[in-house]
Amino acid sequence: MAEKPRRAGTPGTAGTAGTPRPGAPRPGGRLSVDFAACDGHGLCAELLPELITLDEWGYPVLRATAVPSELAGDARRAVAACPVMALRFTRPPARHRHRAAGRSPAGGTRAERGTQSGAR
């Protein structure tokens, strides 16, 4: 049977969608630059050279927007150091956070609400 083609924009997945490839970096968030606000100070590139370089005018060029989890702390420091707040770091959405803890988005556990799985 032929392997399913990967969706565009999902690096680090193999075979089944969303399953991380062994050894693939875990996502720690995404970087973005508000170029209308950026004055080209270059602090971001000094603090995060693994992901940011500067162009010939001193403005940031992102090598990648996805930030590996091991660089998330450095990315947050670079964002905090930006004098005009032009660099942004967004964390990936926490999917199934409530269900993993045995809680539903409605609040409390199913036992506390007196409902069973699947019953409404």
N, C-alpha and C positions, 0 to 999 in steps of 0.2 A: 504494500500500500504506500502511496506517495505521501511524503511529509507535507503538512499544511504550510502554505507560504506564510511568512511572518508579516505582520502588519507594519507599515512604515512607522518609524518613530518609537519602536520598542527594542532598542539595543539591549543586549544582555539576556535575551530570551532564547530558549532552545525548544524545538518541537512544539510543546504546548504553550499557549499564550500565557504570559505572566509568570512562568516558572523560570527563576533565575538560573543562568548557566553557571556551573561550578567555577569558582574563581572570579566571577564577574563582580565589579564593585557594587556595593549596596548604595541605592540613591539616598543622599542626605538632603537634597533640596535642589532648587534651581536659582541661578543668578540671572539678573537682568539689569540693564543700564537705561536710565532715563536720559537720553542724549540731549534733550532740551534743557535739562538742569545741569548736566555735566560741564564743568569748567576746565577739565583736563589737568587737574592737579597731579594725578598719577600715583596717589597713595595706595589705591587698590592694587595696582600692579606690583608695588613694592611689598605689600603684605600677602599677596596671593599670586606669586609668579607662576605657579603650576597651572593656573587657569586663565590669567589675564596678562596680556602684553599691551604695549602702547603703540599707536600708529605714529607716523612721522610728525604729527601735530601735538602729540601727547595725550590723545584720547584713548580710552580703553578699547581693546579688542578681546572679546571672550573667545578663548580656544574651544570651550564647551560650556553650555548652559547648565548641564547636569553636574551637580557637585557630589563627588563620592562622600560617603559618610565620614571617612577619616579626615576629610578637609572641611567639614561643616563648621567646626570651631574657627578655623582660619577665615572662612568665608564670612562668618558673623562679625569677626574682628574687622575685616576690611570694610564691611557695610557700616559698622559703627564709626570707623575713622573717616569716612567720606565727608568732607566739609560742607558739601551742598546736598547730601542725602540722595545722590543720583544712582547709587548702587543699591540693588534690592536683592534680598535672599528670601525665597519662599520655600517652605517645607512642603513635602508631598502630603496629600490628604491622608489622614489616619483612617484607613478602611477597616471596618469590622472591629473597631476598638471596643465598642460596647459588647458585642457578641463574644469576643475573646475573653472578656472578664466575666461572662455569664450574665451580663446585663443587656437590657434592650434599650433602644433610644428613648422609649417612653419613661424610663427611670425604674430603678429597682430590679431585682431578679424576678424571674417568672414565678418562683415560689412565693415571693413577697406579694406579688400582685394576685396570686391565686389562680393563675392560668397555666395551662399545659402547652407544650410545644405544638404549634399548629392550630390550637383552639383559639377562638376569638369570642 
